[in-house]
Amino acid sequence: MTDSATEKHVYAHLCTWFQTRDFSGQWAMWNSQYEQTPHNPDTVFENGQRDIAAPNYPLTDLYDTSDPDLIEFHLLLMKLAGFDGIIVDWDGRRLNRYRHDGLMAIVPHLEALDMKLIMCFEEWCGYYPEGTYPDRRAEIDAAAAEIDWMMGELAAKDLYGTVRGTKPVLIFRKKPEKFNEAEWTELAKGIQGRGGSIIWPADFSGEFDSIIDGRYFWVGGFTPEHRHNTLEWCEQAYRKFFEASAGRQLRTSPSITLGSATPGFDDTYVWGWGVAPRVAPRYEGKRFELTWEMSIANNVDLVQVVTWNDWNEGSHVEPSDTFGYKYLEMNKRYAARFKGVADSVPDEALRLPLKLYQARKAGEMSPDKLDTARQAILTGDYAAAAELL
């Protein structure tokens, strides 16, 4: 994939942190320990679904994000739905090792399918849990070491995505007071000194403007009193994001803008991660339409779909029992329009990767035949793939 100042990109924000007892020996993220909303996947309801910490249920049933069959399903479906690659939340190698291992399981599949990777660096890998390191200097050094590994082992690969000739790294901050401007000036060298660009979350303080290269939008925040995000709130927040970006002088000029297409948000089933639920209703697809339309109208460099599979926060576009393939059908059309190309993939073709995944799990067809079906999907011979499956 080439890159130019005018080329447009669509990426799916992917979570690598789901585990199942069958594949990894434990449940991870499908369960919830919060007393307000306990969920145990070992409990199976009469309809055959397990008790999970999510408002919707995946069509695949519960899965492990390190499972190669699941990775194949995800990436094939993404390609059909207009995605160029994935943006992965990464909190280093120490903090949640299994999430890192999940990412590394995906990397060879990205290379095989000519899909791209962009990293979203969670800076808390340098300081959490509090007290892990003896002082602030050690915390900064820990974050810098993870950045060094990320840029040397992942960003240096051909599979790493580019925007306007640079390798973007999104920064995810859990505590704005860590790290400050001077500390990020130091950390930034590890990214920008190796061909990377720093893409900062939407904020309007201007504190970090001199060291960042662009900004990205998420879901637009929530009202403090109700922890709610209406369609009007979302539109105002996104408009404010674009207005603020237009009037700011960042390190890179013109700055890089990563837009967002989001279907909705609902973390009730994990009780707002122990605080209180936050909800951004889907409005029957109108939020997804709004954020896609605003992204296109404002000529963003890249659209990040928020998210592919954050089931806990109810922001997934991955097919579910509630919404089916609705959001991927919408995304396919919007992605083609955004890139200025024809939407040549029939909606029915989106069903093929799930059939392939289910056939691999059933184990009743030869691997060679399934590999032939996979190749037919990749080459656009959907009728042949459907017949094989």
C-alpha positions as CSV (number, residue, x, y, z in Angstrom):
1,M,0.0,0.0,0.0
2,T,1.4,3.3,-1.0
3,D,1.0,6.5,0.9
4,S,0.6,10.1,-0.2
5,A,-0.7,13.4,1.1
6,T,-4.1,12.7,-0.4
7,E,-4.5,9.0,0.3
8,K,-7.2,8.1,2.8
9,H,-7.1,5.3,5.3
10,V,-9.7,3.4,7.4
11,Y,-8.5,1.5,10.5
12,A,-10.4,-0.6,13.1
13,H,-9.5,-0.1,16.7
14,L,-8.9,-3.6,17.9
15,C,-8.8,-5.0,21.4
16,T,-6.5,-8.0,21.9
17,W,-7.5,-8.8,25.5
18,F,-10.3,-11.5,25.3
19,Q,-9.5,-15.0,26.5
20,T,-11.5,-18.2,26.8
21,R,-11.0,-21.1,29.2
22,D,-10.9,-23.6,26.3
23,F,-8.1,-21.8,24.4
24,S,-6.0,-20.0,27.1
25,G,-7.1,-21.8,30.3
26,Q,-9.0,-18.8,31.7
27,W,-11.6,-16.2,31.0
28,A,-10.4,-12.6,30.4
29,M,-12.6,-9.6,29.8
30,W,-15.7,-11.6,29.1
31,N,-16.3,-11.7,32.8
32,S,-16.8,-9.0,35.4
33,Q,-16.0,-8.9,39.1
34,Y,-17.8,-5.6,39.9
35,E,-20.3,-6.1,42.6
36,Q,-22.9,-4.0,40.8
37,T,-22.6,-6.1,37.6
38,P,-21.1,-9.5,38.2
39,H,-20.9,-11.8,35.1
40,N,-19.5,-15.3,34.9
41,P,-19.1,-16.9,31.4
42,D,-19.2,-20.3,33.0
43,T,-22.9,-19.7,33.5
44,V,-24.8,-20.7,30.4
45,F,-28.4,-19.5,29.8
46,E,-31.3,-21.4,28.2
47,N,-30.6,-19.8,24.9
48,G,-27.1,-21.2,24.8
49,Q,-25.4,-17.9,25.4
50,R,-22.9,-17.4,28.3
51,D,-23.2,-14.7,31.0
52,I,-20.8,-12.0,29.7
53,A,-19.9,-8.5,30.7
54,A,-21.3,-6.9,27.5
55,P,-24.6,-5.6,26.2
56,N,-24.4,-7.7,23.0
57,Y,-23.2,-11.1,22.0
58,P,-20.7,-12.0,19.2
59,L,-22.0,-14.1,16.3
60,T,-18.9,-16.2,16.7
61,D,-19.8,-17.1,20.3
62,L,-17.1,-16.2,22.8
63,Y,-13.6,-16.2,21.4
64,D,-9.9,-15.8,22.3
65,T,-8.1,-13.0,20.4
66,S,-4.9,-15.2,20.2
67,D,-6.8,-17.9,18.3
68,P,-5.4,-18.1,14.7
69,D,-8.9,-19.1,13.4
70,L,-10.4,-16.1,15.0
71,I,-7.6,-13.8,13.8
72,E,-8.2,-15.0,10.2
73,F,-12.0,-14.3,10.6
74,H,-11.4,-10.8,11.9
75,L,-8.9,-9.7,9.3
76,L,-10.8,-11.3,6.3
77,L,-14.0,-9.6,7.5
78,M,-12.2,-6.3,7.9
79,K,-10.8,-6.4,4.4
80,L,-14.2,-7.0,3.0
81,A,-15.7,-4.2,5.0
82,G,-13.2,-1.6,3.7
83,F,-10.5,-1.5,6.5
84,D,-6.8,-1.1,5.7
85,G,-5.6,-2.2,9.0
86,I,-5.9,-2.1,12.8
87,I,-5.1,0.3,15.6
88,V,-4.2,-1.7,18.7
89,D,-4.3,-0.6,22.3
90,W,-0.9,-1.6,23.8
91,D,0.1,-1.1,27.4
92,G,3.6,-2.6,27.0
93,R,5.0,-6.0,27.7
94,R,5.0,-5.9,31.5
95,L,1.6,-4.7,32.6
96,N,-0.8,-7.2,30.9
97,R,1.5,-9.7,29.2
98,Y,-1.3,-11.7,27.7
99,R,-2.6,-8.6,25.8
100,H,0.9,-8.1,24.3
101,D,1.0,-11.8,23.4
102,G,-2.3,-11.4,21.7
103,L,-0.9,-8.6,19.6
104,M,2.1,-10.6,18.6
105,A,-0.1,-13.5,17.5
106,I,-1.9,-11.1,15.1
107,V,1.3,-9.6,13.5
108,P,2.1,-12.6,11.1
109,H,-1.5,-12.6,9.9
110,L,-1.4,-8.9,9.1
111,E,1.7,-9.5,7.0
112,A,0.1,-12.4,5.2
113,L,-3.0,-10.4,4.3
114,D,-1.2,-7.1,3.5
115,M,-2.9,-5.3,6.3
116,K,-1.4,-2.5,8.4
117,L,-0.8,-1.9,12.1
118,I,-0.8,1.4,14.0
119,M,-0.1,1.4,17.7
120,C,-2.1,3.2,20.4
121,F,0.4,3.5,23.3
122,E,-1.0,3.5,26.8
123,E,1.4,5.6,28.8
124,W,0.3,4.0,32.1
125,C,2.7,1.1,31.3
126,G,5.3,3.4,32.8
127,Y,3.7,4.0,36.2
128,Y,0.9,1.5,36.9
129,P,0.4,0.0,39.5
130,E,1.4,3.0,41.6
131,G,4.6,2.2,43.5
132,T,5.9,-0.3,41.0
133,Y,8.9,2.0,40.4
134,P,10.8,3.8,43.1
135,D,10.5,7.3,41.7
136,R,9.3,9.4,38.7
137,R,12.6,9.1,36.9
138,A,12.2,5.3,36.9
139,E,8.6,5.6,35.6
140,I,9.8,7.7,32.7
141,D,12.6,5.3,31.9
142,A,10.1,2.4,32.0
143,A,7.8,4.2,29.5
144,A,10.8,5.1,27.3
145,A,11.9,1.5,27.3
146,E,8.5,0.3,26.0
147,I,8.5,3.1,23.4
148,D,12.0,2.0,22.3
149,W,10.8,-1.6,21.9
150,M,7.6,-0.6,20.1
151,M,9.4,1.6,17.5
152,G,12.3,-0.9,17.0
153,E,10.2,-4.1,16.8
154,L,6.9,-3.0,15.3
155,A,7.1,0.5,13.8
156,A,10.3,-0.5,11.9
157,K,8.3,-3.2,10.0
158,D,6.9,-2.7,6.5
159,L,3.5,-3.6,7.9
160,Y,3.4,-0.4,10.0
161,G,0.9,2.1,8.6
162,T,1.9,5.5,7.5
163,V,0.0,8.8,7.2
164,R,1.6,11.5,5.1
165,G,4.9,9.8,5.2
166,T,5.2,9.4,9.0
167,K,4.4,6.5,11.3
168,P,1.6,7.7,13.6
169,V,1.5,6.5,17.3
170,L,-1.7,7.4,19.2
171,I,-1.2,8.2,22.8
172,F,-3.8,7.0,25.4
173,R,-3.7,8.7,28.8
174,K,-5.5,7.4,31.9
175,K,-4.1,10.1,34.2
176,P,-3.5,13.5,32.5
177,E,-1.2,14.5,35.3
178,K,1.2,11.8,34.1
179,F,3.4,12.6,32.3
180,N,3.7,16.4,32.0
181,E,4.9,18.4,29.1
182,A,8.6,18.3,29.9
183,E,8.5,14.6,30.5
184,W,6.6,14.0,27.2
185,T,9.2,16.2,25.4
186,E,11.7,13.6,26.5
187,L,9.5,10.6,25.7
188,A,8.6,12.0,22.3
189,K,12.1,11.7,21.0
190,G,11.8,7.9,21.1
191,I,8.9,8.2,18.6
192,Q,9.7,11.2,16.5
193,G,13.4,10.4,16.3
194,R,12.5,7.1,14.6
195,G,10.2,8.4,11.9
196,G,7.1,8.4,14.1
197,S,4.5,11.1,14.7
198,I,2.6,11.6,18.0
199,I,-1.2,11.7,17.7
200,W,-2.7,13.1,20.9
201,P,-6.2,12.6,22.2
202,A,-8.6,15.5,21.7
203,D,-7.9,18.2,24.3
204,F,-8.2,21.9,24.2
205,S,-5.6,23.1,26.7
206,G,-2.8,23.6,24.2
207,E,-0.3,22.4,26.8
208,F,1.4,19.8,24.5
209,D,1.0,21.6,21.2
210,S,4.7,22.1,20.6
211,I,5.5,18.4,20.8
212,I,2.6,16.7,19.1
213,D,1.9,16.1,15.4
214,G,-1.8,15.6,15.4
215,R,-4.9,14.7,17.3
216,Y,-7.5,11.9,17.2
217,F,-11.2,12.0,18.3
218,W,-12.8,9.2,20.3
219,V,-16.5,9.2,21.2
220,G,-16.8,12.8,22.4
221,G,-16.9,12.5,26.2
222,F,-20.0,12.3,28.5
223,T,-22.0,14.8,30.5
224,P,-20.5,14.9,34.1
225,E,-23.8,14.7,35.9
226,H,-25.4,11.9,33.8
227,R,-22.4,10.3,32.1
228,H,-24.4,10.4,28.9
229,N,-23.7,11.3,25.3
230,T,-26.6,12.2,23.1
231,L,-26.4,12.6,19.4
232,E,-26.4,16.4,19.8
233,W,-23.6,16.2,22.4
234,C,-21.6,14.1,20.0
235,E,-22.0,16.5,17.1
236,Q,-21.1,19.5,19.2
237,A,-18.0,17.7,20.6
238,Y,-16.8,16.6,17.2
239,R,-17.4,20.1,15.7
240,K,-15.4,21.6,18.6
241,F,-12.6,19.1,17.9
242,F,-12.3,20.3,14.3
243,E,-12.6,24.0,15.2
244,A,-9.9,23.7,17.8
245,S,-7.6,21.7,15.5
246,A,-8.0,24.3,12.7
247,G,-6.8,27.1,15.0
248,R,-3.8,25.5,16.6
249,Q,-0.1,25.4,15.7
250,L,1.3,22.0,16.4
251,R,4.8,20.6,15.8
252,T,3.7,19.4,12.4
253,S,2.0,21.8,10.1
254,P,-0.5,21.1,8.7
255,S,-1.2,18.8,11.6
256,I,-2.4,15.2,11.2
257,T,-6.1,14.6,11.9
258,L,-7.5,11.2,12.8
259,G,-11.3,11.2,12.6
260,S,-13.6,8.8,14.3
261,A,-16.6,6.8,13.3
262,T,-18.3,5.4,16.3
263,P,-21.5,3.4,16.6
264,G,-22.2,4.0,20.3
265,F,-20.9,3.2,23.7
266,D,-22.3,1.5,26.8
267,D,-20.1,0.2,29.6
268,T,-23.0,-0.6,32.0
269,Y,-22.1,-4.3,32.1
270,V,-18.7,-3.4,33.7
271,W,-20.3,-0.6,35.7
272,G,-18.1,2.1,34.1
273,W,-15.1,0.1,35.2
274,G,-16.2,0.5,38.8
275,V,-17.2,4.1,38.7
276,A,-20.7,4.4,37.1
277,P,-22.0,3.5,33.6
278,R,-21.4,5.8,30.6
279,V,-23.8,5.5,27.7
280,A,-23.9,6.9,24.2
281,P,-26.9,5.4,22.5
282,R,-26.6,4.1,18.9
283,Y,-29.8,5.8,17.7
284,E,-30.4,3.0,15.2
285,G,-27.2,3.8,13.4
286,K,-27.5,7.6,13.3
287,R,-24.4,8.1,15.5
288,F,-22.3,6.0,13.1
289,E,-23.7,8.0,10.1
290,L,-23.1,11.3,11.8
291,T,-19.5,10.6,12.7
292,W,-18.7,9.2,9.3
293,E,-20.3,12.1,7.5
294,M,-18.4,14.7,9.7
295,S,-15.1,12.8,9.2
296,I,-15.6,12.9,5.4
297,A,-16.8,16.6,5.4
298,N,-13.7,17.6,7.4
299,N,-11.3,15.8,5.1
300,V,-9.5,13.8,7.9
301,D,-6.4,11.9,7.1
302,L,-7.6,8.6,8.6
303,V,-10.8,7.4,10.0
304,Q,-10.5,5.2,13.1
305,V,-13.6,3.1,13.7
306,V,-14.2,3.1,17.4
307,T,-14.2,0.2,17.9
308,W,-14.0,-3.2,16.2
309,N,-14.6,-5.4,19.3
310,D,-14.7,-3.5,22.6
311,W,-17.6,-5.7,23.7
312,N,-17.3,-4.4,27.3
313,E,-17.9,-0.8,26.3
314,G,-20.6,-1.7,23.7
315,S,-18.8,0.2,21.0
316,H,-18.2,-2.8,18.6
317,V,-19.0,-3.0,14.9
318,E,-18.0,-6.7,14.8
319,P,-21.2,-8.6,14.0
320,S,-23.5,-9.3,17.0
321,D,-26.8,-11.0,17.8
322,T,-28.4,-7.6,18.2
323,F,-27.1,-5.7,15.1
324,G,-25.9,-8.4,12.8
325,Y,-23.7,-7.0,10.0
326,K,-25.5,-3.6,9.9
327,Y,-22.5,-1.6,10.8
328,L,-20.1,-3.4,8.5
329,E,-22.4,-2.9,5.6
330,M,-22.5,0.8,6.4
331,N,-18.8,1.0,6.9
332,K,-18.1,-0.7,3.6
333,R,-20.1,2.0,1.7
334,Y,-18.6,4.9,3.7
335,A,-15.0,3.6,3.4
336,A,-15.4,3.3,-0.4
337,R,-16.8,6.9,-0.6
338,F,-14.1,8.2,1.7
339,K,-11.3,6.7,-0.5
340,G,-13.0,7.6,-3.7
341,V,-13.4,4.0,-4.9
342,A,-16.2,1.8,-5.9
343,D,-17.9,-0.4,-3.3
344,S,-17.4,-3.7,-5.1
345,V,-18.1,-6.1,-2.3
346,P,-21.7,-7.4,-2.1
347,D,-23.2,-7.3,1.4
348,E,-23.7,-11.1,1.3
349,A,-19.9,-11.6,1.0
350,L,-19.5,-10.3,4.5
351,R,-21.1,-13.5,5.8
352,L,-18.4,-15.7,4.3
353,P,-15.6,-15.2,6.9
354,L,-17.9,-16.4,9.7
355,K,-18.8,-19.5,7.6
356,L,-15.1,-20.2,7.2
357,Y,-14.4,-19.7,10.9
358,Q,-17.3,-22.0,11.9
359,A,-16.1,-24.7,9.3
360,R,-12.6,-24.6,10.8
361,K,-14.0,-25.1,14.3
362,A,-16.3,-27.9,13.2
363,G,-13.3,-29.8,11.8
364,E,-15.4,-31.6,9.2
365,M,-13.8,-30.2,6.0
366,S,-10.2,-30.6,4.9
367,P,-7.8,-27.7,5.7
368,D,-6.9,-27.6,2.0
369,K,-10.5,-27.0,1.0
370,L,-10.9,-24.3,3.6
371,D,-7.6,-22.6,2.5
372,T,-9.0,-22.6,-1.1
373,A,-12.2,-21.0,0.2
374,R,-10.1,-18.4,2.0
375,Q,-8.2,-17.6,-1.2
376,A,-11.5,-17.3,-3.1
377,I,-12.6,-14.7,-0.6
378,L,-9.4,-12.8,-0.9
379,T,-9.6,-12.8,-4.7
380,G,-13.2,-11.7,-4.8
381,D,-14.6,-15.0,-6.1
382,Y,-17.4,-15.0,-3.6
383,A,-19.6,-17.5,-5.4
384,A,-16.8,-20.1,-5.4
385,A,-16.1,-19.4,-1.7
386,A,-19.8,-19.8,-0.9
387,E,-20.0,-23.1,-2.8
388,L,-17.0,-24.5,-1.0
389,L,-18.4,-23.5,2.4
